[in-house]
Amino acid sequence: MRMTTTLCCTLVSLLLSALSAASYASGGFTAMSRNPCPPPQSAAVGAAFLHMLLTPGARFVAPTQSPGEKRAADRAASEQRARDWADLCRYRSADAASRRPVRVVLMGDSITDFWRQGDPALFASGAVADRGISGQTSPQMLVRFWPDVIALHPRVVQILAGTNDIAGNTGPATEQDFENNIMAMVDLAESHDMRVLLGSIPPAVHFWWTPNPYEPAEEIRRLNDWLRRYAGWSGGRVEFVDYYAHLSTPAGAFRPDLSNDGVHPNAAGYKVMTALLRAAIAK
């Protein structure tokens, strides 16, 4: 019993010592740390998934999980939310290492995140920085906006958000919540002399990753109408980039030649988006 108690005390002491050494505070232990991020992990998205998603004509099969895998994934997601809800660690090293001038930053979710693989030529010069994170919603992007956009001092920022807000990835929200987050990011960008491009939410009639039988087409149209109007109210300071008009079918679905999963562009879809983005940047 004494040995067990001694061992436990020793382990606790070692843990507190390690945490204290990482703390900024010189006079006491706190949760503030010089480096709160865990060691980098291998890419969460595998090559087979990206092939299904990005190769035009490839058959997309939604990933499945056994009950045990789902429990493990849910536990990992819960731990991630508790440790770093906005995933500030994702680009912390890249932001700190950025030396060359960045002309454009793309802020967004997986549709932005996968743009690098979907059309690598857009990023070849280093003038365009991708700061998309798969699965993210607009409140998470708002939290990341300072380190992942403002700190890079770009001349142009594109904000492309909304798919995961509608899917409820971080819980239920109102349309006004989404609009507030967009307006807050635009205000932050404009206060730092950036041109703002507001990307329309791409089309979708279902979300394969959620068990809820959502029918998002009408809400996507409605929020895109608001994004267009909001850009119009800016007097030219904010430009609406209408990806939706070039990617959708009349029914509001993603054109099957431009998407394999009905939500994300494939490589052909990214080519369409890149052309629209380049035209907007050039104005």
Order of alpha helices (4+ residues) and beta strands (2+ residues): alpha-alpha-alpha-alpha-beta-alpha-alpha-beta-alpha-beta-alpha-alpha-beta-alpha-beta-alpha-alpha
